[in-house]
Amino acid sequence: MNKQINIIYISLSGNTKAFIGKLMQYFAAQGVTVNALNVKEFPEFTKLKKPFVTFLPTFLKGGNGVDNGYTEILTTILGDYLAYENNYRHCYGIIGSGNRNFNKQFALTAKQYASRFGFPMIAEFELRGTKNDVSRIAQKITAQQEIFEKQKQE
Ligand SMILES: Cc1cc2nc3c(=O)[nH]c(=O)nc-3n(C[C@H](O)[C@H](O)[C@H](O)COP(=O)(O)O)c2cc1C
């Protein structure tokens, strides 16, 4: 079993950061190390070499996500980082978050990234997530990482 999880994420108002903190504790209890980088705090781009998972909260410009309101605001630096030096090729999946009050726009940007970059949308959660979300998403990450590693060996 792989004992390291790398996370590239963005958190503007701290919800995603808080969720990742809980996830790190969960993994630590299983002896798994997590390296997590918030591109908001470390905006210098580097070429990434190790597999990672991405977390992206949703910030859209108005609209309803059906007829309009698809335009990402504030988080575009994460997309730029993924595009930089083809970093996205090492990304084995994305987890979207947001607020369900936004209905069709809930977690929409992560879905857009999945189709733009061609990696799978692994899961979604609301705001800071629940305890259940932590274990559910931890399991999904581990499973997706294993699939990615196997595909690389083929
Ligand atoms: C200006 C603004 C626009 C937002 N737009 C959406 C949206 O379109 N869809 C959604 O699911 N959540 C939306 N949210 C909610 C955030 O995605 C949610 O609060 C998220 O947990 C923020 O993550 P962060 O605290 O890690 O930055 C919006 C929040 C703000 C402040």
The ligand as a Gaussian input file, in Angstrom:
#p B3LYP/6-31G(d) Opt

LIG

0 1
 C      -18.390000      34.671000      -4.242000
 C      -18.707000      33.237000      -3.945000
 C      -19.222000      32.451000      -4.947000
 C      -19.522000      31.106000      -4.707000
 N      -20.022000      30.352000      -5.724000
 C      -20.339000      29.043000      -5.479000
 C      -20.887000      28.239000      -6.516000
 O      -21.117000      28.693000      -7.622000
 N      -21.139000      26.931000      -6.245000
 C      -20.920000      26.372000      -5.022000
 O      -21.165000      25.169000      -4.851000
 N      -20.415000      27.109000      -4.003000
 C      -20.123000      28.427000      -4.202000
 N      -19.602000      29.195000      -3.196000
 C      -19.374000      28.557000      -1.872000
 C      -17.914000      28.103000      -1.703000
 O      -17.533000      27.201000      -2.722000
 C      -17.795000      27.395000      -0.355000
 O      -18.014000      28.325000       0.689000
 C      -16.437000      26.715000      -0.190000
 O      -16.485000      25.867000       0.937000
 C      -15.299000      27.717000      -0.052000
 O      -14.090000      27.021000       0.114000
 P      -12.828000      27.713000       0.804000
 O      -13.298000      28.258000       2.156000
 O      -11.843000      26.601000       0.982000
 O      -12.337000      28.784000      -0.092000
 C      -19.301000      30.535000      -3.406000
 C      -18.796000      31.350000      -2.400000
 C      -18.506000      32.689000      -2.645000
 C      -17.959000      33.530000      -1.512000

